[in-house]
Amino acid sequence: MLLEVKDLSIAYGRRSPAVEGVSFALDGGEVLAIAGESGSGKTTVLRAIQHILPGSGHITGGRILFEGEDTEAQSPARRRALCGSAISMIFQDSGAMMDPIRTIGRQFREYLAAHGVRDDKEARALMISMLGMVRLPDPERILESYTFELSGGMRQRVGIAIAMALRPKLLLADEPTSALDVTTQAQVVVEMMRAAKAMHTAILLVTHNLGVAAYMADRILIMKDGRTAEYGAADDVLRHPKTEYTKMLLAAVPRMGGAA
């Protein structure tokens, strides 16, 4: 199993747990969507896996195993070695994660250099290839552009290209389409799925959009108030929900004609 999260609990400071007793598993090439309302603990789980919890956030119980290795027992150097090469992350607004006064190409090149791609010719070929994979027009021009010169959808595609450049085994995606218009959302989702399938990359997707979850996920984890409300195969959760909370979320999804 690629990733196993066992009875995970997370707290901020001395307050009561923000996440409690969450468990799931994810194998290579699979897509697991974590869905639920804002504040349900979805992003907290994602950040815990990457060990980038903000402020006083800390794991209070449970285990996170990546390829059988307990990530809490890893040294900082070991975690850095895995970050980007084995586990990569796409943020909600990739443009906000980038330096606005440096070109895309310069930042992309530094990312690759930090992970051992030293040859400039090899790096440039890889950057152009990845930007082409996510269907960005004229990759050469994109590399010379600044983030403010690109649309939101183009910035997200750049974020996907950078995150997947080193062929990670696991991609953590935190609401990667929520800031985009519906048409662009669809395009970005398709590019993510295409790139992941080409590289046999597993995706752990955090979303409040059950439509995106239905399209992308093999399995779905529904969270409520920091706990698991429902977990299972995507088709089972969406077509045969077992909890009233899941039924309520599904009932809130807009349908054609304006009916809820």
C-alpha positions as CSV (number, residue, x, y, z in Angstrom):
1,M,0.0,0.0,0.0
2,L,1.4,3.4,-1.0
3,L,-0.2,5.5,1.8
4,E,-1.9,4.4,5.0
5,V,-3.5,6.8,7.5
6,K,-4.4,5.0,10.7
7,D,-6.6,6.6,13.4
8,L,-5.1,10.0,12.8
9,S,-5.8,12.8,15.3
10,I,-4.6,16.4,15.0
11,A,-4.9,19.4,17.4
12,Y,-3.9,23.1,17.3
13,G,-2.2,24.1,20.6
14,R,-4.0,22.8,23.7
15,R,-7.5,22.9,22.1
16,S,-9.6,19.8,21.5
17,P,-8.7,17.8,18.4
18,A,-9.5,19.4,15.1
19,V,-9.3,16.0,13.5
20,E,-10.0,12.7,15.4
21,G,-9.7,9.1,14.4
22,V,-9.5,9.4,10.7
23,S,-8.3,6.3,8.7
24,F,-7.9,5.5,5.0
25,A,-5.6,3.9,2.5
26,L,-4.4,4.8,-1.0
27,D,-2.5,2.7,-3.5
28,G,-0.5,3.6,-6.5
29,G,-2.5,5.1,-9.4
30,E,-5.7,5.5,-7.2
31,V,-7.6,8.7,-6.5
32,L,-9.1,9.3,-3.1
33,A,-11.3,12.4,-2.6
34,I,-11.8,13.9,0.9
35,A,-15.0,15.9,0.8
36,G,-17.0,17.9,3.3
37,E,-18.0,21.4,4.4
38,S,-15.5,24.1,5.1
39,G,-13.9,23.6,8.5
40,S,-14.5,19.8,8.5
41,G,-10.7,19.1,8.7
42,K,-10.0,18.1,5.1
43,T,-7.0,20.4,4.6
44,T,-5.7,19.7,8.0
45,V,-5.4,16.0,7.1
46,L,-3.6,16.8,3.8
47,R,-1.1,19.1,5.5
48,A,-0.4,16.5,8.2
49,I,0.6,14.0,5.6
50,Q,3.1,16.5,4.2
51,H,4.0,17.6,7.8
52,I,3.3,21.3,7.1
53,L,0.7,22.0,9.7
54,P,0.5,25.7,10.4
55,G,1.3,27.3,13.7
56,S,0.7,25.1,16.7
57,G,-0.8,22.3,14.7
58,H,0.5,18.8,15.6
59,I,-0.4,15.2,15.4
60,T,-1.7,13.9,18.7
61,G,-2.4,10.3,17.7
62,G,-2.4,7.7,15.0
63,R,0.1,6.9,12.2
64,I,0.9,8.0,8.7
65,L,2.7,5.4,6.7
66,F,4.2,6.1,3.3
67,E,5.3,2.9,1.6
68,G,5.3,1.3,5.0
69,E,7.5,3.9,6.6
70,D,6.2,5.9,9.6
71,T,6.5,9.5,8.5
72,E,6.6,10.9,12.0
73,A,9.7,8.9,12.7
74,Q,11.5,10.4,9.7
75,S,14.3,12.9,10.1
76,P,13.7,16.4,8.6
77,A,16.3,15.5,5.9
78,R,14.4,12.4,5.0
79,R,11.1,14.4,4.7
80,R,12.8,17.0,2.5
81,A,14.2,14.2,0.2
82,L,10.7,12.8,-0.3
83,C,9.0,16.2,-0.8
84,G,8.7,16.9,-4.5
85,S,10.3,13.7,-5.7
86,A,8.0,11.1,-4.0
87,I,5.2,13.3,-2.5
88,S,4.2,16.6,-4.2
89,M,1.4,19.1,-3.5
90,I,-0.8,21.4,-5.5
91,F,-2.3,24.3,-3.6
92,Q,-5.6,26.0,-4.0
93,D,-4.0,29.0,-5.8
94,S,-0.7,27.9,-7.3
95,G,-0.1,31.5,-8.4
96,A,-0.1,32.7,-4.8
97,M,2.6,30.2,-4.0
98,M,5.0,31.6,-6.6
99,D,7.2,34.6,-6.6
100,P,5.5,37.4,-8.6
101,I,8.8,39.1,-9.5
102,R,10.6,36.1,-11.0
103,T,9.6,34.3,-14.2
104,I,7.9,30.9,-14.2
105,G,11.0,29.5,-15.9
106,R,13.4,30.7,-13.3
107,Q,11.3,29.3,-10.4
108,F,10.6,26.0,-12.2
109,R,14.4,25.7,-12.9
110,E,15.3,26.3,-9.2
111,Y,12.8,23.7,-8.2
112,L,14.4,21.1,-10.5
113,A,17.9,22.0,-9.4
114,A,16.9,21.6,-5.7
115,H,15.9,18.0,-6.6
116,G,19.1,17.1,-8.5
117,V,18.4,18.1,-12.1
118,R,21.6,20.0,-12.7
119,D,21.9,20.0,-16.5
120,D,20.3,23.1,-18.0
121,K,19.5,21.5,-21.3
122,E,17.8,18.5,-19.6
123,A,15.9,20.8,-17.3
124,R,14.6,23.0,-20.1
125,A,13.4,20.0,-22.1
126,L,11.7,18.7,-19.0
127,M,10.0,22.0,-18.3
128,I,8.7,22.4,-21.8
129,S,7.5,18.8,-21.8
130,M,5.6,19.2,-18.6
131,L,3.9,22.4,-19.6
132,G,2.9,20.7,-22.9
133,M,1.5,17.8,-20.9
134,V,-0.9,20.1,-19.1
135,R,-1.9,21.6,-22.5
136,L,-0.5,25.1,-22.0
137,P,0.0,26.8,-25.3
138,D,3.5,28.0,-26.3
139,P,5.5,26.6,-23.3
140,E,8.5,28.7,-24.3
141,R,6.5,31.9,-23.7
142,I,5.0,30.6,-20.4
143,L,8.6,30.1,-19.1
144,E,9.4,33.7,-19.8
145,S,6.1,35.0,-18.2
146,Y,5.4,36.2,-14.7
147,T,2.5,34.9,-12.7
148,F,0.4,38.1,-13.1
149,E,0.6,37.6,-16.8
150,L,-1.3,34.3,-16.7
151,S,-4.9,33.5,-16.0
152,G,-6.0,31.6,-12.9
153,G,-6.4,28.4,-15.0
154,M,-3.0,28.8,-16.6
155,R,-1.4,29.3,-13.1
156,Q,-3.0,26.1,-11.9
157,R,-1.7,24.2,-14.9
158,V,1.8,25.5,-14.1
159,G,1.3,24.3,-10.6
160,I,0.3,20.9,-11.8
161,A,3.3,20.8,-14.2
162,I,5.8,21.7,-11.5
163,A,4.2,19.3,-8.9
164,M,4.4,16.4,-11.4
165,A,7.7,17.1,-13.0
166,L,9.7,14.6,-10.9
167,R,7.0,11.9,-11.4
168,P,5.9,11.7,-7.7
169,K,4.2,8.6,-6.4
170,L,1.7,10.7,-4.5
171,L,0.1,14.0,-5.4
172,L,-1.7,16.0,-2.7
173,A,-4.2,18.4,-4.2
174,D,-5.8,21.0,-1.9
175,E,-9.0,22.4,-3.5
176,P,-7.0,22.8,-6.8
177,T,-10.0,24.1,-8.8
178,S,-12.2,25.9,-6.3
179,A,-11.0,29.4,-7.3
180,L,-11.6,28.8,-11.0
181,D,-14.7,29.3,-13.2
182,V,-16.7,26.2,-14.1
183,T,-15.2,25.8,-17.6
184,T,-11.6,26.2,-16.4
185,Q,-12.3,23.8,-13.5
186,A,-13.3,21.1,-15.9
187,Q,-10.2,21.7,-18.0
188,V,-7.8,21.6,-15.0
189,V,-9.4,18.4,-13.7
190,V,-9.0,16.7,-17.0
191,E,-5.3,17.7,-17.2
192,M,-4.7,16.5,-13.7
193,M,-6.2,13.1,-14.5
194,R,-4.4,12.8,-17.8
195,A,-1.0,13.6,-16.2
196,A,-1.6,11.3,-13.2
197,K,-2.6,8.3,-15.4
198,A,0.4,8.8,-17.6
199,M,2.7,8.6,-14.6
200,H,0.7,6.1,-12.4
201,T,0.6,8.8,-9.7
202,A,-1.9,8.4,-6.8
203,I,-4.0,11.5,-6.0
204,L,-5.3,12.6,-2.6
205,L,-7.8,15.3,-3.5
206,V,-9.4,17.7,-1.0
207,T,-12.6,19.2,-2.3
208,H,-16.0,20.5,-1.3
209,N,-17.2,19.9,-4.8
210,L,-18.9,16.5,-5.0
211,G,-19.1,16.8,-8.8
212,V,-15.3,16.9,-9.0
213,A,-15.0,14.0,-6.5
214,A,-17.5,12.0,-8.6
215,Y,-15.5,12.5,-11.8
216,M,-12.0,11.9,-10.3
217,A,-12.2,9.6,-7.4
218,D,-12.1,5.8,-7.0
219,R,-13.0,6.2,-3.3
220,I,-14.5,9.0,-1.3
221,L,-14.0,10.0,2.4
222,I,-16.7,12.3,3.7
223,M,-15.6,14.4,6.8
224,K,-17.8,16.2,9.3
225,D,-16.5,18.1,12.3
226,G,-13.0,16.5,12.1
227,R,-14.3,13.0,11.9
228,T,-15.1,10.4,9.2
229,A,-18.8,10.5,8.3
230,E,-18.6,8.0,5.5
231,Y,-15.8,6.2,3.6
232,G,-16.0,3.8,0.6
233,A,-16.0,3.3,-3.1
234,A,-17.1,6.4,-4.9
235,D,-20.0,4.8,-6.6
236,D,-21.3,3.4,-3.3
237,V,-20.9,6.7,-1.4
238,L,-22.6,8.7,-4.1
239,R,-25.4,6.3,-5.1
240,H,-26.1,4.6,-1.8
241,P,-25.1,7.0,1.0
242,K,-25.4,5.5,4.4
243,T,-25.4,8.6,6.6
244,E,-27.9,11.5,6.7
245,Y,-25.0,13.9,6.5
246,T,-23.8,12.5,3.1
247,K,-27.4,12.5,1.9
248,M,-27.6,16.2,2.9
249,L,-24.4,17.0,1.0
250,L,-25.6,15.2,-2.1
251,A,-29.0,16.9,-1.9
252,A,-27.2,20.3,-2.0
253,V,-25.5,19.6,-5.3
254,P,-27.1,21.8,-8.0
255,R,-28.9,20.1,-10.9
256,M,-29.9,21.1,-14.3
257,G,-33.0,23.3,-14.4
258,G,-32.2,24.9,-11.0
259,A,-33.6,22.2,-8.8
260,A,-31.5,21.3,-5.8
